[in-house]
Amino acid sequence: MTGVMRLYGTLVQLPGMDAPELTLQEQMNQIWMDTGFMKWPLSLCLVLGIIVIIWKFIDLQAKASKTRSILRDVDELLNEQRIREALDLTRDSNSPAAKILYAGLERHDEGTERVMKAIENQGLIELSRLEKGLVVLATLTNIAPLLGFLGTVIGMIIAFQSIEMAGEVEATLVAGGIKVALLTTAAGLVIAIPVSIAHNFFVSRIDAIVIDMEESAQKMIDTLHGMGTVA
């Protein structure tokens, strides 16, 4: 936002335009007031997006760390053929990888097909948990620009109503409506762009976690095959 304001300050210094005498804080307050009633739904989108992004970042960081730790420990135990210890370790952990491996280890004596089916089912459950909150970010990415465009339409309607009531075209009559139109569109895009970037970042992190879990699950099955505990 500071960069946008600096760009704005540069533009208003073009020939024929006076430089604003307001501070950055005063300019931000002025923009807030000039956005009209659309500032409330747009502000709600911004606050909700920030909350979800912070929560999801912390959540994925914690789960990624736990996943790396549990996969390393389980691999060591299975290499030493300590299936009971690996089963106890995964049962006591709440990481997604542990739950998937536990589902497979629990059925290690029921055959490969049962092990793979258990891993597959638990994997779908853990994937849905990892993706929790992403639908909110995806919705905000679509809603914020639409709210901005709605403000644009409302602003243009106000501008044309002013012209109709005055019976003539004057810049001062339509400036307010056009300002609302432009500000709401800009605000919607400013909100949607970082939210979209955060959404894609989280999707890539989840994909990386899922790949690690799939590789570990396959390695576990291969290890159990080598030990002769699954057929």
C-alpha positions as CSV (number, residue, x, y, z in Angstrom):
1,M,0.0,0.0,0.0
2,T,2.9,2.4,0.7
3,G,4.3,1.7,-2.8
4,V,0.9,2.5,-4.3
5,M,0.7,5.8,-2.4
6,R,4.2,6.7,-3.6
7,L,3.2,6.0,-7.1
8,Y,0.1,8.1,-6.6
9,G,2.3,10.9,-5.2
10,T,4.5,10.7,-8.3
11,L,1.5,10.8,-10.7
12,V,-0.1,13.8,-9.1
13,Q,3.1,15.8,-9.7
14,L,2.5,15.7,-13.4
15,P,2.1,19.1,-15.1
16,G,-1.2,20.6,-14.4
17,M,-1.7,18.6,-11.2
18,D,-0.9,19.9,-7.7
19,A,1.1,17.7,-5.3
20,P,-1.0,16.7,-2.2
21,E,-0.2,18.4,1.0
22,L,-1.4,15.5,3.1
23,T,0.8,13.0,5.0
24,L,0.7,9.3,4.1
25,Q,-1.6,8.6,7.1
26,E,-3.9,11.5,6.0
27,Q,-4.0,10.2,2.5
28,M,-4.9,6.7,3.7
29,N,-7.7,8.1,5.8
30,Q,-9.0,10.2,2.9
31,I,-9.1,7.1,0.7
32,W,-10.9,5.2,3.4
33,M,-13.6,7.8,3.5
34,D,-13.8,8.2,-0.3
35,T,-14.4,4.5,-0.9
36,G,-17.9,4.9,0.4
37,F,-20.0,2.1,2.0
38,M,-18.1,-0.5,-0.1
39,K,-15.2,-0.1,2.3
40,W,-17.0,-2.3,4.9
41,P,-17.3,-5.5,2.8
42,L,-13.9,-4.9,1.3
43,S,-12.4,-4.5,4.8
44,L,-14.1,-7.7,5.9
45,C,-12.4,-9.5,3.0
46,L,-9.1,-8.0,3.9
47,V,-9.3,-8.9,7.6
48,L,-10.5,-12.4,7.0
49,G,-7.8,-13.0,4.4
50,I,-5.1,-11.9,6.8
51,I,-6.4,-14.1,9.6
52,V,-6.6,-17.2,7.4
53,I,-3.2,-16.6,5.8
54,I,-1.5,-16.3,9.1
55,W,-3.3,-19.3,10.6
56,K,-2.6,-21.5,7.5
57,F,1.1,-20.5,7.4
58,I,1.6,-21.4,11.0
59,D,-0.4,-24.6,10.6
60,L,1.4,-25.8,7.6
61,Q,4.8,-25.0,9.1
62,A,4.0,-27.0,12.1
63,K,2.7,-30.0,10.1
64,A,5.6,-30.0,7.7
65,S,8.1,-30.0,10.6
66,K,6.2,-32.9,12.4
67,T,6.0,-34.8,9.1
68,R,9.7,-34.6,8.5
69,S,10.5,-35.7,12.0
70,I,8.0,-38.6,12.1
71,L,9.0,-39.9,8.7
72,R,12.7,-40.0,9.7
73,D,12.0,-41.8,12.9
74,V,9.7,-44.4,11.3
75,D,12.2,-45.1,8.6
76,E,14.8,-45.8,11.2
77,L,12.6,-48.1,13.2
78,L,11.5,-50.0,10.1
79,N,15.0,-50.4,8.9
80,E,15.8,-52.0,12.3
81,Q,12.6,-54.2,11.9
82,R,11.1,-52.7,15.0
83,I,7.5,-52.7,13.8
84,R,5.9,-52.5,17.3
85,E,7.9,-49.4,18.2
86,A,7.0,-47.8,14.9
87,L,3.3,-48.6,15.5
88,D,3.4,-47.1,19.0
89,L,5.3,-44.0,17.7
90,T,2.7,-43.3,14.9
91,R,-0.2,-44.0,17.2
92,D,0.9,-41.4,19.7
93,S,1.6,-38.6,17.1
94,N,-1.0,-36.3,15.7
95,S,0.9,-35.4,12.4
96,P,-0.8,-36.3,9.1
97,A,2.1,-38.6,8.1
98,A,1.9,-40.5,11.4
99,K,-1.8,-41.2,11.0
100,I,-1.3,-42.5,7.4
101,L,1.6,-44.7,8.4
102,Y,-0.3,-46.0,11.4
103,A,-3.2,-46.9,9.3
104,G,-0.9,-49.1,7.2
105,L,1.2,-50.5,10.0
106,E,-1.9,-51.5,11.9
107,R,-2.8,-53.9,9.0
108,H,0.7,-55.0,8.2
109,D,-0.3,-58.7,8.7
110,E,-3.5,-58.5,6.6
111,G,-1.8,-58.4,3.2
112,T,-0.6,-55.7,0.8
113,E,-4.0,-54.9,-0.6
114,R,-5.4,-54.1,2.8
115,V,-2.4,-52.0,3.8
116,M,-2.5,-50.0,0.6
117,K,-6.3,-49.5,0.9
118,A,-5.9,-48.3,4.5
119,I,-3.2,-45.9,3.6
120,E,-5.2,-44.6,0.6
121,N,-8.3,-44.0,2.7
122,Q,-6.4,-42.3,5.5
123,G,-4.5,-40.2,3.0
124,L,-7.7,-38.8,1.6
125,I,-8.8,-37.8,5.1
126,E,-5.5,-36.1,5.9
127,L,-5.4,-34.3,2.5
128,S,-8.8,-32.8,3.3
129,R,-7.5,-31.6,6.6
130,L,-4.4,-30.1,5.1
131,E,-6.6,-28.2,2.6
132,K,-8.8,-26.8,5.3
133,G,-9.0,-23.0,4.9
134,L,-8.0,-22.9,1.3
135,V,-11.6,-22.6,0.1
136,V,-11.8,-19.4,2.1
137,L,-8.8,-17.9,0.3
138,A,-10.1,-19.1,-3.1
139,T,-13.5,-17.5,-2.3
140,L,-11.9,-14.2,-1.3
141,T,-9.8,-14.2,-4.5
142,N,-13.1,-14.2,-6.5
143,I,-15.2,-12.1,-4.2
144,A,-12.9,-9.2,-3.6
145,P,-12.6,-8.1,-7.3
146,L,-16.4,-8.6,-7.7
147,L,-17.1,-6.3,-4.8
148,G,-14.7,-3.8,-6.3
149,F,-16.5,-4.0,-9.6
150,L,-19.8,-3.7,-7.8
151,G,-18.5,-0.5,-6.3
152,T,-17.5,0.7,-9.7
153,V,-21.0,0.2,-11.1
154,I,-22.5,1.9,-8.1
155,G,-20.1,4.8,-8.5
156,M,-20.9,5.2,-12.2
157,I,-24.6,5.1,-11.4
158,I,-24.1,7.9,-8.9
159,A,-22.1,9.9,-11.4
160,F,-24.8,9.6,-14.1
161,Q,-27.5,10.4,-11.6
162,S,-25.7,13.6,-10.7
163,I,-25.5,14.6,-14.4
164,E,-29.2,13.8,-14.9
165,M,-30.2,15.9,-11.9
166,A,-28.0,18.8,-12.9
167,G,-28.9,18.7,-16.5
168,E,-25.4,19.4,-17.5
169,V,-21.9,17.8,-17.4
170,E,-19.5,19.3,-14.9
171,A,-16.4,17.7,-13.5
172,T,-17.3,18.5,-9.9
173,L,-20.7,16.7,-10.3
174,V,-19.3,13.4,-11.5
175,A,-15.9,13.4,-9.7
176,G,-17.3,11.8,-6.5
177,G,-18.9,8.9,-8.2
178,I,-16.0,8.2,-10.5
179,K,-13.6,8.3,-7.5
180,V,-15.7,5.7,-5.7
181,A,-15.7,3.6,-8.8
182,L,-11.9,3.7,-9.2
183,L,-11.1,3.3,-5.6
184,T,-13.3,0.2,-5.0
185,T,-11.9,-1.5,-8.1
186,A,-8.4,-0.8,-7.0
187,A,-9.1,-2.0,-3.4
188,G,-10.7,-5.3,-4.6
189,L,-7.6,-6.0,-6.8
190,V,-5.2,-5.1,-4.0
191,I,-6.9,-7.6,-1.7
192,A,-7.3,-10.4,-4.3
193,I,-3.8,-10.4,-5.6
194,P,-1.9,-11.2,-2.4
195,V,-4.6,-13.6,-1.3
196,S,-4.3,-15.5,-4.6
197,I,-0.5,-15.6,-4.2
198,A,-0.9,-17.0,-0.7
199,H,-3.5,-19.6,-1.9
200,N,-1.1,-20.9,-4.6
201,F,1.8,-20.9,-2.1
202,F,-0.2,-23.0,0.4
203,V,-1.3,-25.4,-2.4
204,S,2.4,-26.0,-3.4
205,R,3.4,-26.6,0.3
206,I,0.6,-29.1,0.7
207,D,1.6,-30.9,-2.5
208,A,5.2,-31.1,-1.1
209,I,3.9,-32.6,2.1
210,V,1.7,-35.1,0.3
211,I,4.6,-36.2,-1.9
212,D,6.8,-36.8,1.1
213,M,4.0,-38.9,2.8
214,E,3.4,-40.9,-0.4
215,E,7.1,-41.7,-0.8
216,S,7.4,-42.7,2.9
217,A,4.2,-44.9,2.7
218,Q,5.6,-46.7,-0.4
219,K,9.0,-47.2,1.3
220,M,7.2,-48.6,4.3
221,I,5.3,-51.1,2.2
222,D,8.6,-52.1,0.5
223,T,10.3,-52.6,3.8
224,L,7.4,-54.7,5.2
225,H,7.6,-56.8,2.0
226,G,11.3,-57.3,2.6
227,M,10.6,-58.4,6.2
228,G,8.0,-60.8,5.0
229,T,5.3,-59.3,7.2
230,V,2.9,-58.6,4.2
231,A,2.1,-60.8,1.3
